[in-house]
Amino acid sequence: MKRAITCLAVLLTTVAMVASAGTPNIALGPDGTLYRLEAADSGLSLIMERAEQNPEIIPVPQTANVNASFLLIAFDPATKTIVTTWQENPTEGLSRIMLATLHDGTWFGPIAVAGQSRLNAAHPSLLVHDTKLTATDDDGNVVVTGIDSRIHLAWWEDLTADDGGSAYYASTVLDENGIPDMEGWAPVEMEALVPWGSGCKLEEDASGLTFPRLFVDAQSGDPHLIFADLPNCMFGIVRLREEPESDGDGDPVTAQRRRNVIVFGLRKMVFIKPGLPLNDADFEVGHNLSIALYWNAGDAVQYITLDEDSWSDIKTLKLGDHLSREDAINLVRGLAR
């Protein structure tokens, strides 16, 4: 009986992003357990806190005396796996992205997933996304065949390049033991997906935009990645749709051989206005893939909103007794939602 494999609704999404966008080193499990990834001279530690119990501290192996930053953590409820990633600087001038998982008391890794063959892999963004898989037979009966638990990871490479470097992305699935399948790990340079150039170049320091960000679009339920294309003065927003692998004729392979792959779909390119203080900038993407770009300006927060065709005038929120910087940033970020 022929069966067509399809991807159905998202079950649960756990997102970790750069520090200004939340608390990236903390994750909450469905049972109320709080997971926290911390760095100390003795190495990285995973701390698990449960109500009315003493915290449990679990050292991350092979991390003694490492220079670690941008600590990210996520919990996958389908496999009951803790996923961690961080930036590591083993020597001066070299940075790499590390990945480790913990399942039922057993660690996988850490392993370097970026920065081994290139310099300056930095600024990771992590998302763990569960997708229900179903099979439909000729009678129209739909049955759940499993759940794909996928690690999405993005980062920036070559910060010191003349053009400022570029964003990269890769993904892998977790098995039932929380072990990522690294055979299919294939980093993709995101600028390669941009079909055309603008002929523009950001002359100013745009280091604040070198933080690619993974998120789930609330309207479609699909994972997305927003990244800056610095040589073309653009933000790119790409859908990361999980679809069954096809055979050579474009048809899904059989259930026995089926595996899901990520299909990239360029959703939007948004022009970045030159001349802004982008070394201190951050951004938020929200409803209808709108973008709010903001930065500190002394005793104020300034911002603009962007779409495909235009950007707003620069607007200013003055800080004071009744408006803190954190409150102002949250208000600006709310414009995108």
N, C-alpha and C positions, 0 to 999 in steps of 0.2 A: 504494500500500500504506500503510495507516494506521499511524502510529507514535506510541507514547506516550512522551513524554520524562519521564525520572525522574532524580532526584539520587541518587547512590550514596554510597559510603563517603568519608570524609574522607581525603585523601592526606597532608597535612602541615599542621601548625599552627605558627605562630610568634606568640608573645605578648610584648608589652611592657607593663609595668604600672608603678605608682608606685614610687618609690625604695625604700621599705621592703619591697616584695615581691620584689625582685630587682635586677638590673642593667639598667635600662631602655635605656641608651644603647649597649648592646653586643648584637650578633647574630652568630650563627655560621652560615656557609653549609655546604651538604652536602659541599663539597670541602675543608673545613677552614679556609677563609678567615674571619678575624675582622674584623667590621665595627664601627667605633666612631664615634659622632657626638659631637663636642666643640665647645665654645664658647670663643672668645677675643675680644680686642678687635678683631681683624681680621675677625671673622665666624665663622660655623659652618664646620666642616670634617668631611668624611667621611674616616676613616683606615682603609685596608685593609691587614691584616697577613697575610702568608702565610709558611709555614715556610721558614726559610733565605733569606728575601728581605727587602730593606729595605722598610719601610712606605711605602705610596703615599698621599699626602695630596691630597684633592680638595676644593677650596673649594666650599661651597654658595653659589650665586649670590644676589645681592641681600640678603646678610646682614651686610654690614660695619657694625659699631657697633650691632648690634641688641641689645636687652636680652632674651635668650632664657633660658628655664628649662624644666624638665620635658622634656628631650630624649628622644625615643623613636625606635627604629629596628627594622625587621624586614626579613627577606629572603624574597622569594617565589621558590621554586625552579622553579615552573612557567614563569614568564616571565623568570626570572633578573633580577628587579628589586629594587632596594633602596628601601624605603619609609621615609620619615622624617617626623616631626611634632614640633612643639614649641609651647610657649606663648611669645608675644611681647608685650611691653609697649611699644608705640610712643610713648605719651605717658602722663603721670600720670593714673590713673583709667581707663585703657583697656587691656584685654588681649584678645588674640585667639589663635586656634589656626591654625597654619600647616601646610601639607602640601607635600611635595616628593618626587619619585621620581627615581631614577637607573637608566637602562637602557642598556647598551652605550655608556657614556661620555656619554650625553645626558641632561640634566636636564629634568624637567617641573616648573614652578613655580620658587620657592615661590608658593603662593596662599593667601589667607586663606579658611578654610572655616567659621569661626565667629567671632563677635565684630564683624562688620562693621556689622550693624544693631542689635546689642545690646551693652551694656557687660559687661565682665568674663566673657568666655568663658575658662575656666581649667581646669587639672588634666586634661589629656587622657589617655586610655587607648587603646592601639592593639592591634589584632589583625589579622593577615593570614591568611586561611583559604582553602585550595584544596579544591574539591569536584569530583570526577569526574562528568561528565555522560554518560548513556547513552541509547540509543534502543532500544526493544523493538518488533519488528515482529510481524505476525500469526502468524508461525511460532514465536514465542518466542525468536528470536535476539537477543542483547544485544550491542550494539557501542558502543564509546566514541566519543562525538561531540566531546568536547573537555573542557577543564577551566576552571571558573570560578575565577579568582583575585580574591578580594574583600577590599577594605580595610574593616574595621569600625573606627569611631572613636566614642568617647564623651567627654563633657566636662561641666563644670559651668558654669551661667550665673547671673549676678546674685547674687554672694556677699553683696553689701551690702543685699539686699532684706530687708524685715521678717521674712519667713518663711525666710530663709537661702538662697533660690534653689532651683534644681532641675537634675536631670541631663538631658542631651540625647544623642541618638544619631543617626548617619547612616552610610551605607555607599555604596560604589561599586565597580565592577569594573575590573580592569586589562586593557588589550588586549595583544596579543602584543608591542607595543613599550614596554610598561610605562607607558602613559599612562592615567590614570584617567578614566573617563567621568563628567564632572561635570554633565551635563545632568540626570541623575536624582538629584542630590544634594538630599535633602529631610530636614533635621533634624526629629526628633520629640522632643517633651517627654515624658519617660518617665512622669511623674506622671499624664499623661492616660490611661495604660493601666490605672491602678489603679481597680477598679470601685466602691470604697467607701472612706469615710473612717473613722478610728477615733475622732474627736473628741478626740484627744490632740495636744499641742503640746510640743515640747522647749523648755523655757525656758532651759536652759543653752546655752553656746557649743558647737555641734556641728560646728565647722569641720573636725574630723578626719574627718568622714564625707562631705565634699564631693568625694570622689575615686571616681567610678563606675569599675567594674572589669570588663573583658572577660576571659572565660576560656572554655575548652572543657570541657564536662561529660564526664568520663571514661566515664561509663556510656552516654550516648547518642551521643557524638561530635559533638554540635551546639554551635556557639558560644552563649554565654549572656552576659548582662549583669546584674550586681548593682549596685543603686543605693539610696541612702537617700532616702526620702520624708519629709523633715523635718516638714512640717505634720501628718503622721499617725503619727509615731513608728514608722516601718516601714522595713524593708529589702524591696525588691522584686527578684525574680529572674525574668528574662524570657528565654525561648528565642528565638534568632534563626535560625529555620529557613529555609534557602534552598529555594524551590520554584518550579516553572515558572509563569510568568505565565498566568493563565486568560483566556479570552475573556469576553464579557458573560454567557454562560450558565454560567460556572463550569468549563468544560472547558479543558484546556491548549491554547494556540494552536499552530499548526502549527510544524514544525521550522524552516521558513524565517523565521518571525516570532518564534520563541521567544526570550524572555529570562527570566532568573531574577529573582525578587524576594524580599525578606525578609518572612517572615510571623512576626509577634510572637505568642508564646504565654506568657502569665503562668503561671509554674510555682509560685511560692510567695511569700507575704507573711509576713514575720517581724517580730513586735513588738519594738521597741527599749525596753529598760527606762529610764525617765527617771531623772535624778539622777546619771548617770555622768559622769566627766570626758571628754566626747566631743571636746573641742578637741584632745586629745592621743591620740586613739584611732585604731586601725587594725583591719582585719578580714581574715579568710581564709575562703573558701568552698571546700568540698571534697565528700567522698563523701556521696551522697544529699542534696546541697545544704545540708549542715550549715554553720553559721557559728560561728567563734570570734572574739570581739571582745576586744581587749586594749589596754592603755595602760601608760605608765610611771608608777610611784608611788615616787619617791625611789630608794631602793636596792632596789627590787623591781619586778617586772612583775605586774600584776593582769589578770585575764581572766574572762570568762563565756562559756558556750556557749549558743546559741539554737536553737530550732526554732519551728514554727508556734504551739504552744500555751503554751510556757513558756520560762524561761531559768534557768540554773543560779545557785547562789549565787556571789558574788564569791570567786575563789580567788587566792592570792598565791604567787608564786615569789620567794623571797628570793635576792638576788644575793650573790656572794662569790667566794672564790678558786677554787671548783670549778664556778661557774655564772656565765658572763658574760651581759650583757644580750642579746647576739645569740643565744647558745645558748638562753636562756629563751624568746625570741620564736619561734625555730624549733621549740621543743618545743610551744608553744601552737598555732602554725600547723599542726603535725602532728596535733593533735586533730581538725581539720576534714578531714584527708585520709583 
